[in-house]
Amino acid sequence: MNRKVLILLMLFCCSFGIAQEAEKSELQQRAEAANPQKEIAKARSLYIHAYKDYASKGRIRQGVECAVKAAALYYKENLYQEAFDLLRGVDQTIVAGIRDNSSERAALQYLTTKERMQMYIKMRRSESAKTQLNIMETQASLTTEESVKSDLLYNKAIYYYTFGQNAQGNAVFKEMEQKLTAKKEYDKVDEVYQTLIANGRKSNSASLVAQSYRSYMAWKDSVSALKTADEIGALKQQIADNEASIADKDSSLTTRQVIIVGLCILAAALAAALVIGAFILLRYIVLSNRQKKTIGILNDSNVLKAKFISNISAQLEPTLQKLDSKLPEVKALLDFSAHIQKLSELEETSDETLELKDTKIPPFCEALVEEIRGKVKSGVTLTVNVPNMTAPIHQEYVTHILRHLLNNAALYTPEGGTVTLDFKKRGPHAFLFMVSDTGCGIPEENVENVFKPFLEVRDLTTGDGLGLPICRQMAMKMKGDLTVDTAYTKGARFVLDLHA
């Protein structure tokens, strides 16, 4: 690819965009504000809720845009099946919600088809990606939106270059050239160069990365000169306009004086702003130091509180041991005391490094599921979906967490239901366990509280509510996390995310 062709591609793809129908909903704003690295499950759930909310209100276009973003967050974690299922439901929503406007329907279906093509490209499935590209061509021909037709050319070029078909990619550029000669979108071009280089890396195309990078560096040099020329031209035009205005009013001297006075006022205002800014900065630094000190005091207080509670529990235990442990109330107190000590111990040793052991996942998971076989109700199906592999885990903590989750699933899954234990590898050093059931699920308003201890006064004979908080503390001590998948609607699904 020559430099001119690459610049045309970048400018062309940046010109594609669909205007929003109305202001963004609160759900969409919260989804966009979520950290895509640390809160990917939260962002994905919010986008799905925003999609459903928009669809219920007839705002199909904005709903589709949110659903497409949620699908992208699914396959970012290699959850391809979930992404495909979501897009299939979105297509049904489009058909049901837009009946009279075939052009708009085709434009929205183009978005879901494009997302499928991008997934197949990521999976390196050339023929499947080509099939989706052919569907996109059909959809683009059915819509009157020029932005869709323009975007199609860009995605055709990306497909060809990703799979090494450079001749076809260059042919697409010829079609695009006439549409881009008059455009100057320098700020967006830089972003798209980065995208093209990233696509080359993902597709392991060293030649595409090298060509793109060389063209990118050359473009940066050339665009600098173009920007300078544009700025000089704009300044010359501004000077000419000012001179014409001064000549028309025949008050050049007065105008210059006004400009000088204005510059002086501006300089004074800038100086005052700098003084105020410095004062605000100093105040912020002082407040930050106070906050750090307060946080330190609170952390020390939490440690002391944990030790205090643990000591009380330890002092009560000898007395409780003298009571009849067969009585439900006494057994509940003993269990509660042990849970408090365990929770305190985890909090006090949260910074300790745990020893990991390579474990064969299939027998490990099958043994845990076998433990609950006698506890489930009639007709409940127990399923284990794990690959034949070995992973480094802390066996004691992972066993405790999964055993607790499976026991809960057995308790809440009705007759004829399903309990499933899944294991998925997300990267070289990242993987997750998932325990799913088809029970009553967890109300959305209670999801954030299930991991918090001591939120309510409870009858200890029915449980002390410390099981899940202890499990999360163990997960965090393993440098991971334990969360509820709010996008799962068939019951409850807990996700144990670990990093080796």
C-alpha positions as CSV (number, residue, x, y, z in Angstrom):
1,M,0.0,0.0,0.0
2,N,1.3,3.5,-0.8
3,R,1.0,6.4,1.6
4,K,-1.7,8.1,-0.4
5,V,-3.9,5.0,-0.3
6,L,-3.5,4.6,3.4
7,I,-4.4,8.2,4.1
8,L,-7.5,7.9,2.0
9,L,-8.6,4.8,4.0
10,M,-8.1,6.5,7.3
11,L,-10.0,9.6,6.3
12,F,-12.8,7.5,4.8
13,C,-13.5,5.4,7.8
14,C,-13.5,8.4,10.1
15,S,-16.3,9.9,8.0
16,F,-18.7,7.1,9.0
17,G,-21.1,7.8,11.9
18,I,-24.8,7.6,12.7
19,A,-26.3,10.6,14.5
20,Q,-28.0,10.0,17.8
21,E,-31.8,10.2,17.9
22,A,-32.0,11.9,21.2
23,E,-30.0,12.5,24.4
24,K,-28.3,9.5,26.0
25,S,-30.1,7.7,28.8
26,E,-28.7,7.5,32.3
27,L,-28.0,3.8,31.7
28,Q,-25.9,4.5,28.6
29,Q,-24.0,7.3,30.3
30,R,-23.2,5.0,33.3
31,A,-22.0,2.3,30.8
32,E,-19.8,4.8,29.0
33,A,-18.4,6.0,32.3
34,A,-17.4,2.5,33.5
35,N,-13.8,1.5,33.3
36,P,-13.5,-0.9,30.3
37,Q,-10.5,-2.6,31.8
38,K,-11.5,-3.1,35.4
39,E,-15.3,-3.0,35.1
40,I,-15.9,-4.8,31.8
41,A,-18.8,-7.0,33.2
42,K,-20.5,-3.9,34.8
43,A,-20.2,-1.9,31.6
44,R,-21.5,-4.8,29.5
45,S,-24.5,-5.2,31.8
46,L,-25.3,-1.5,31.7
47,Y,-25.2,-1.5,27.9
48,I,-27.5,-4.5,27.8
49,H,-30.0,-2.8,30.2
50,A,-29.7,0.4,28.2
51,Y,-30.5,-1.5,25.0
52,K,-33.6,-3.1,26.5
53,D,-34.7,0.2,27.9
54,Y,-34.3,2.0,24.5
55,A,-36.1,-0.9,22.8
56,S,-39.1,-0.8,25.2
57,K,-39.4,3.0,24.4
58,G,-39.2,2.5,20.6
59,R,-35.7,4.1,20.3
60,I,-34.4,1.2,18.3
61,R,-31.4,2.9,16.8
62,Q,-29.9,3.9,20.1
63,G,-30.8,0.5,21.5
64,V,-28.9,-1.2,18.7
65,E,-25.8,0.9,19.2
66,C,-25.7,0.0,22.9
67,A,-26.2,-3.7,22.2
68,V,-23.4,-3.7,19.6
69,K,-21.1,-2.2,22.3
70,A,-22.2,-4.9,24.8
71,A,-21.4,-7.6,22.2
72,A,-17.9,-6.1,21.6
73,L,-17.3,-6.3,25.4
74,Y,-18.4,-10.0,25.3
75,Y,-15.9,-11.1,22.7
76,K,-13.2,-8.9,24.2
77,E,-13.2,-11.6,26.9
78,N,-13.6,-14.4,24.3
79,L,-17.2,-14.9,25.2
80,Y,-18.2,-15.4,21.5
81,Q,-21.3,-17.5,22.0
82,E,-22.8,-14.8,24.3
83,A,-22.0,-12.1,21.8
84,F,-23.6,-14.1,18.9
85,D,-26.8,-14.8,21.0
86,L,-27.1,-11.1,21.9
87,L,-26.8,-10.0,18.3
88,R,-29.4,-12.6,17.2
89,G,-31.8,-11.1,19.7
90,V,-31.0,-7.5,18.5
91,D,-31.9,-8.5,14.9
92,Q,-35.3,-9.8,16.1
93,T,-35.8,-6.4,17.9
94,I,-34.9,-4.5,14.7
95,V,-37.4,-6.5,12.6
96,A,-40.2,-6.2,15.2
97,G,-39.5,-2.5,15.9
98,I,-39.0,-1.1,12.4
99,R,-41.6,-2.4,9.9
100,D,-42.3,0.5,7.5
101,N,-38.8,1.9,6.9
102,S,-36.8,-0.7,5.0
103,S,-33.8,1.7,4.6
104,E,-33.4,2.3,8.3
105,R,-33.9,-1.4,9.1
106,A,-31.1,-2.4,6.7
107,A,-28.8,0.3,8.2
108,L,-29.3,-1.1,11.7
109,Q,-29.0,-4.7,10.6
110,Y,-25.7,-3.6,8.9
111,L,-24.3,-2.7,12.4
112,T,-25.0,-6.2,13.8
113,T,-23.7,-7.9,10.7
114,K,-20.5,-5.8,10.9
115,E,-20.0,-6.9,14.5
116,R,-20.2,-10.5,13.5
117,M,-17.7,-10.0,10.7
118,Q,-15.3,-8.4,13.2
119,M,-15.6,-11.4,15.5
120,Y,-14.9,-13.8,12.7
121,I,-11.9,-11.7,11.7
122,K,-10.6,-11.9,15.3
123,M,-11.1,-15.7,15.3
124,R,-9.3,-15.8,11.9
125,R,-12.2,-17.4,10.2
126,S,-11.8,-16.0,6.7
127,E,-14.8,-17.7,5.0
128,S,-17.3,-16.8,7.8
129,A,-16.1,-13.2,7.7
130,K,-16.5,-13.1,3.9
131,T,-20.1,-14.4,4.3
132,Q,-20.9,-11.6,6.7
133,L,-19.2,-9.1,4.3
134,N,-21.5,-10.2,1.5
135,I,-24.5,-9.7,3.7
136,M,-23.3,-6.2,4.6
137,E,-23.1,-5.4,0.8
138,T,-26.7,-6.5,0.4
139,Q,-27.8,-4.4,3.4
140,A,-25.9,-1.4,2.2
141,S,-27.6,-1.6,-1.2
142,L,-31.0,-1.5,0.6
143,T,-30.4,1.7,2.6
144,T,-30.2,5.3,1.5
145,E,-27.7,6.3,4.2
146,E,-24.5,7.2,2.5
147,S,-22.5,6.7,5.7
148,V,-23.3,3.0,5.6
149,K,-22.2,2.6,2.0
150,S,-19.0,4.5,2.8
151,D,-18.3,2.3,5.9
152,L,-18.8,-0.8,3.7
153,L,-15.8,0.2,1.6
154,Y,-13.6,0.6,4.7
155,N,-14.6,-2.8,6.1
156,K,-14.0,-4.5,2.7
157,A,-10.5,-3.0,2.7
158,I,-9.9,-4.1,6.3
159,Y,-11.0,-7.6,5.4
160,Y,-8.7,-7.9,2.4
161,Y,-5.7,-6.5,4.2
162,T,-6.3,-8.7,7.3
163,F,-6.3,-11.9,5.2
164,G,-3.4,-10.8,2.9
165,Q,-5.4,-9.9,-0.2
166,N,-3.6,-6.6,-0.8
167,A,-4.6,-6.4,-4.5
168,Q,-8.3,-6.4,-3.7
169,G,-7.7,-3.9,-0.9
170,N,-5.9,-1.5,-3.3
171,A,-8.9,-1.9,-5.7
172,V,-11.3,-0.7,-3.0
173,F,-9.1,2.4,-2.5
174,K,-9.7,3.5,-6.1
175,E,-13.4,3.5,-5.5
176,M,-12.9,5.6,-2.3
177,E,-10.5,8.1,-3.7
178,Q,-13.0,10.5,-5.3
179,K,-15.0,10.7,-2.1
180,L,-12.0,11.8,0.1
181,T,-10.0,14.2,-2.0
182,A,-11.8,17.3,-0.5
183,K,-11.7,16.1,3.2
184,K,-9.3,17.3,5.9
185,E,-10.0,15.4,9.1
186,Y,-6.5,15.3,10.5
187,D,-7.5,14.7,14.2
188,K,-9.4,11.5,13.3
189,V,-6.8,10.1,10.9
190,D,-4.3,9.6,13.7
191,E,-6.8,7.4,15.6
192,V,-7.6,5.2,12.6
193,Y,-3.9,4.7,11.8
194,Q,-3.6,3.3,15.4
195,T,-6.6,1.0,14.7
196,L,-5.2,-0.3,11.4
197,I,-1.8,-1.1,13.1
198,A,-3.6,-2.8,15.9
199,N,-5.6,-4.9,13.4
200,G,-2.4,-5.9,11.7
201,R,-1.0,-7.1,15.0
202,K,-4.1,-9.0,16.0
203,S,-4.1,-10.8,12.6
204,N,-0.3,-11.5,12.9
205,S,0.2,-9.7,9.6
206,A,3.8,-8.4,10.0
207,S,3.8,-6.9,6.5
208,L,0.6,-5.0,7.1
209,V,1.9,-3.7,10.4
210,A,5.2,-2.6,8.9
211,Q,3.6,-1.0,5.9
212,S,1.0,0.8,8.1
213,Y,3.7,2.0,10.5
214,R,5.9,3.4,7.8
215,S,3.0,5.1,6.2
216,Y,1.9,6.4,9.5
217,M,5.3,8.0,10.3
218,A,5.4,9.5,6.8
219,W,1.9,10.8,7.2
220,K,2.7,12.5,10.5
221,D,5.6,14.3,8.7
222,S,3.4,15.3,5.8
223,V,0.3,16.3,7.8
224,S,2.5,18.6,9.9
225,A,3.3,20.5,6.8
226,L,-0.3,20.5,5.7
227,K,-1.5,21.8,9.0
228,T,1.1,24.5,9.0
229,A,0.0,25.5,5.5
230,D,-3.6,25.5,6.6
231,E,-2.9,27.6,9.6
232,I,-0.8,30.1,7.6
233,G,-3.6,30.4,5.1
234,A,-6.1,30.9,7.8
235,L,-3.9,33.6,9.5
236,K,-3.4,35.3,6.1
237,Q,-7.2,35.3,5.5
238,Q,-7.8,36.6,9.0
239,I,-5.2,39.4,8.5
240,A,-6.8,40.3,5.2
241,D,-10.3,40.4,6.8
242,N,-9.0,42.6,9.6
243,E,-7.3,45.0,7.2
244,A,-10.5,45.3,5.2
245,S,-12.5,46.0,8.3
246,I,-10.1,48.6,9.4
247,A,-10.1,50.3,6.0
248,D,-13.9,50.3,5.9
249,K,-14.2,52.0,9.2
250,D,-11.3,54.3,8.6
251,S,-10.2,54.0,12.2
252,S,-7.0,52.0,12.0
253,L,-5.3,53.9,14.9
254,T,-8.3,53.6,17.2
255,T,-8.6,49.9,16.4
256,R,-5.0,49.3,17.2
257,Q,-5.4,51.1,20.5
258,V,-8.4,49.0,21.3
259,I,-6.5,45.8,20.5
260,I,-3.6,46.9,22.8
261,V,-6.0,47.7,25.6
262,G,-7.7,44.4,25.1
263,L,-4.5,42.5,25.2
264,C,-3.5,44.2,28.4
265,I,-6.9,43.3,29.9
266,L,-6.4,39.8,28.7
267,A,-2.9,39.6,30.2
268,A,-4.2,40.9,33.5
269,A,-7.1,38.4,33.4
270,L,-4.6,35.5,32.7
271,A,-2.4,36.6,35.5
272,A,-5.4,36.7,37.9
273,A,-6.4,33.3,36.6
274,L,-3.0,31.9,37.3
275,V,-3.0,33.3,40.8
276,I,-6.4,31.8,41.5
277,G,-5.3,28.5,39.9
278,A,-2.2,28.3,42.1
279,F,-4.4,28.9,45.2
280,I,-6.8,26.2,44.2
281,L,-3.9,23.8,43.4
282,L,-2.3,24.4,46.8
283,R,-5.7,23.9,48.5
284,Y,-6.2,20.7,46.7
285,I,-2.7,19.4,47.7
286,V,-3.5,20.2,51.4
287,L,-6.9,18.5,51.2
288,S,-5.3,15.5,49.4
289,N,-2.7,15.1,52.2
290,R,-5.5,15.3,54.8
291,Q,-7.5,12.7,53.0
292,K,-4.4,10.4,52.7
293,K,-3.9,10.8,56.5
294,T,-7.6,10.1,57.2
295,I,-7.5,7.0,54.9
296,G,-4.5,5.7,56.8
297,I,-6.2,6.2,60.1
298,L,-9.3,4.4,58.9
299,N,-7.2,1.5,57.6
300,D,-5.5,1.2,60.9
301,S,-8.9,1.4,62.7
302,N,-10.2,-1.4,60.5
303,V,-7.3,-3.6,61.3
304,L,-7.8,-3.0,65.0
305,K,-11.5,-3.6,64.7
306,A,-10.9,-6.9,62.9
307,K,-8.5,-8.0,65.7
308,F,-10.9,-6.9,68.4
309,I,-13.8,-8.9,66.8
310,S,-11.5,-11.9,66.3
311,N,-10.3,-11.7,69.9
312,I,-13.9,-11.6,71.3
313,S,-14.9,-14.6,69.1
314,A,-11.8,-16.5,70.3
315,Q,-12.6,-15.7,74.0
316,L,-16.2,-16.9,73.6
317,E,-15.2,-20.2,71.8
318,P,-14.0,-22.1,74.9
319,T,-17.3,-21.3,76.7
320,L,-19.3,-22.3,73.6
321,Q,-17.4,-25.6,73.3
322,K,-18.7,-26.6,76.7
323,L,-22.3,-26.3,75.5
324,D,-24.2,-29.1,73.7
325,S,-23.1,-28.6,70.0
326,K,-26.0,-30.8,68.9
327,L,-28.4,-28.0,69.7
328,P,-29.0,-25.9,66.5
329,E,-28.5,-22.6,68.4
330,V,-25.2,-23.7,69.9
331,K,-24.0,-25.1,66.5
332,A,-25.0,-21.8,64.8
333,L,-23.0,-19.8,67.4
334,L,-19.9,-22.0,66.9
335,D,-20.1,-21.6,63.2
336,F,-20.6,-17.9,63.5
337,S,-17.6,-17.6,65.8
338,A,-15.5,-19.6,63.3
339,H,-16.7,-17.5,60.4
340,I,-15.8,-14.3,62.2
341,Q,-12.3,-15.5,63.0
342,K,-11.8,-16.6,59.4
343,L,-13.0,-13.3,58.0
344,S,-10.8,-11.4,60.4
345,E,-7.8,-13.6,59.5
346,L,-8.3,-12.9,55.8
347,E,-8.5,-9.2,56.3
348,E,-5.4,-9.1,58.5
349,T,-3.3,-11.2,56.0
350,S,-4.6,-9.7,52.7
351,D,-1.1,-8.7,51.6
352,E,0.4,-12.1,52.0
353,T,1.5,-14.0,48.9
354,L,-0.2,-17.4,48.3
355,E,1.5,-20.4,46.9
356,L,-0.1,-21.7,43.7
357,K,-0.1,-25.3,42.6
358,D,-0.5,-26.7,39.1
359,T,-3.8,-28.6,39.2
360,K,-5.6,-30.7,36.6
361,I,-8.9,-28.9,36.1
362,P,-11.3,-31.7,34.9
363,P,-10.9,-34.1,38.0
364,F,-10.7,-31.1,40.3
365,C,-14.1,-29.7,39.1
366,E,-15.8,-33.1,38.8
367,A,-14.9,-34.0,42.4
368,L,-16.5,-30.8,43.7
369,V,-19.7,-31.3,41.6
370,E,-19.9,-34.9,42.8
371,E,-20.0,-33.7,46.4
372,I,-23.4,-32.0,45.9
373,R,-25.0,-34.8,43.9
374,G,-26.8,-36.1,47.1
375,K,-27.9,-32.6,48.0
376,V,-29.8,-31.5,44.9
377,K,-33.5,-31.9,44.3
378,S,-35.1,-34.5,42.1
379,G,-34.4,-34.2,38.4
380,V,-31.7,-31.6,38.8
381,T,-28.9,-31.9,36.1
382,L,-25.3,-31.4,37.2
383,T,-23.0,-30.3,34.3
384,V,-19.2,-29.7,34.2
385,N,-17.8,-27.8,31.2
386,V,-14.1,-27.7,31.5
387,P,-11.2,-28.1,29.0
388,N,-8.6,-30.8,29.5
389,M,-5.8,-28.6,30.9
390,T,-3.8,-27.7,34.0
391,A,-3.8,-24.3,35.7
392,P,-1.9,-22.9,38.7
393,I,-4.4,-22.3,41.6
394,H,-4.5,-22.1,45.3
395,Q,-6.4,-25.3,45.9
396,E,-7.6,-24.6,49.5
397,Y,-9.2,-21.2,48.6
398,V,-10.6,-22.2,45.2
399,T,-12.1,-25.4,46.7
400,H,-13.7,-23.4,49.6
401,I,-15.2,-20.9,47.2
402,L,-16.5,-23.3,44.6
403,R,-17.8,-25.7,47.3
404,H,-19.8,-22.8,48.9
405,L,-21.2,-21.7,45.5
406,L,-22.2,-25.2,44.5
407,N,-23.9,-25.9,47.8
408,N,-25.9,-22.6,47.4
409,A,-26.8,-23.6,43.9
410,A,-28.0,-27.0,45.1
411,L,-30.1,-25.3,47.8
412,Y,-31.8,-22.8,45.5
413,T,-32.3,-24.9,42.3
414,P,-35.8,-26.4,42.0
415,E,-36.7,-29.8,40.7
416,G,-35.8,-30.4,37.1
417,G,-33.3,-27.5,37.1
418,T,-29.7,-27.3,36.1
419,V,-26.4,-26.6,38.0
420,T,-23.3,-25.9,35.9
421,L,-19.6,-25.5,36.7
422,D,-17.6,-23.9,33.8
423,F,-13.9,-23.1,33.4
424,K,-12.6,-20.7,30.8
425,K,-9.1,-19.5,29.9
426,R,-9.1,-15.8,29.2
427,G,-5.3,-15.4,28.5
428,P,-1.9,-16.9,29.2
429,H,-2.2,-16.0,32.9
430,A,-6.0,-15.3,33.3
431,F,-8.9,-17.7,33.7
432,L,-12.3,-17.9,35.4
433,F,-14.6,-20.4,37.1
434,M,-18.4,-19.9,36.7
435,V,-21.1,-21.6,38.8
436,S,-24.6,-21.2,37.3
437,D,-28.0,-22.4,38.3
438,T,-31.6,-22.1,37.2
439,G,-33.0,-21.1,40.6
440,C,-34.8,-17.9,41.6
441,G,-31.7,-15.7,41.0
442,I,-30.7,-12.6,43.0
443,P,-32.7,-9.3,42.7
444,E,-30.7,-6.6,41.0
445,E,-31.0,-4.3,44.0
446,N,-29.4,-6.9,46.3
447,V,-26.4,-7.8,44.0
448,E,-24.1,-5.3,45.6
449,N,-24.9,-6.4,49.1
450,V,-24.5,-10.1,48.9
451,F,-20.7,-9.7,49.5
452,K,-21.0,-7.3,52.5
453,P,-21.0,-8.8,56.0
454,F,-23.1,-7.7,59.0
455,L,-25.7,-5.7,57.0
456,E,-28.7,-7.0,58.9
457,V,-29.7,-8.8,62.1
458,R,-30.2,-12.5,61.3
459,D,-31.4,-15.7,62.9
460,L,-28.1,-17.5,63.0
461,T,-29.8,-20.9,62.8
462,T,-30.7,-20.0,59.2
463,G,-27.2,-18.8,58.3
464,D,-25.0,-15.9,59.3
465,G,-24.5,-14.3,55.8
466,L,-20.7,-14.5,56.0
467,G,-20.2,-17.3,53.4
468,L,-20.0,-15.0,50.3
469,P,-18.0,-12.2,52.1
470,I,-15.4,-14.9,53.1
471,C,-15.4,-16.2,49.6
472,R,-14.8,-12.8,48.1
473,Q,-12.0,-12.0,50.6
474,M,-10.3,-15.3,49.5
475,A,-10.7,-14.3,45.9
476,M,-9.2,-10.9,46.5
477,K,-6.3,-12.4,48.4
478,M,-5.6,-14.5,45.3
479,K,-5.4,-11.2,43.4
480,G,-8.8,-12.0,41.7
481,D,-12.4,-11.2,42.4
482,L,-15.8,-12.9,42.9
483,T,-18.8,-11.2,41.2
484,V,-22.4,-11.8,40.1
485,D,-23.0,-11.9,36.4
486,T,-26.0,-9.5,36.2
487,A,-26.4,-10.3,32.5
488,Y,-27.4,-13.9,33.3
489,T,-31.2,-14.0,33.6
490,K,-32.0,-17.7,33.9
491,G,-31.1,-17.9,37.6
492,A,-27.9,-16.9,39.3
493,R,-24.3,-17.0,38.0
494,F,-21.2,-16.3,40.1
495,V,-17.9,-15.6,38.4
496,L,-14.5,-16.3,40.1
497,D,-11.9,-14.3,38.1
498,L,-8.3,-15.3,38.8
499,H,-4.9,-14.2,37.6
500,A,-1.9,-16.5,37.9
